[in-house]
Amino acid sequence: MTTKIACSPLTGRIFSGRVNEAEQCFVGKKTDVTNEVLEALIRKAEYHKGGFIVQTCSKKWTVTVVEESI
C-alpha cells in the first residue's frame, strides 16, 4: 500500500495515511496533518521570498503568503 496526503472534501482538513490500491480512500488509521502542512507551506513561501507557483500540465496556481500583525 501507498502513503498519501489528501484534503477532505467534507471538512477541509488534510490527512496522511495509507490508501487502497486504487488510491481512492484511506484504509486503517489516518492522521490529521493540517497544521503541519500549512506551517510547511508558510516556510516554503518564506524561502521563496513570499510566494511560489505550482503548475501541473493543465493548471497553474500562485501561492502567496503575507505575514500580518495581530
Summary of the structure (lengths in Angstrom):
residues: 70
radius of gyration: 14.8
end to end distance: 43.5
largest distance: 45.3
contacts: 131
relative contact order: 0.15
helix: 20%
strand: 41%
